[in-house]
Amino acid sequence: MARKDRADLITIGNVEDDFDQLADVDWIIEVIIEQLQPKKDLMARIEAVRKPGCIISSNTSGIPINQIAEDCSDELKAHFLGTHFFNPPRYLKLLEIILQMILRRK
């Protein structure tokens, strides 16, 4: 924690006990193992609880983001992007944003 005066802005939780809290947030950043299937499984769980319009991002650096969200709804895909925070984030204030294009056929 770089600034102790901001410690009250952080709520500690875990995916098993606190997953339903994701229903109340505006941005969910997925940061799990860099393997496609676990990321896709987590996206399915997130889709079941997230509110419409909530931004979802995957902190991936090697998996194409369109593959991570390919089984999700168009609504989630419209709010899905990739993020890559450079380490250590408190010193390297850089954020790469990866967008995907959704093509709809008539």
Protein Blocks (a to p, Z undefined) as FASTA:
>chain_A
ZZlklmmmpccddfklmmmmmmmpcbdcddddfdfklmmmmmmmmmmmmcghiacddddf
kbcfklmmmmpcfklmmmgccddddddfklmccdddddddddddZZ
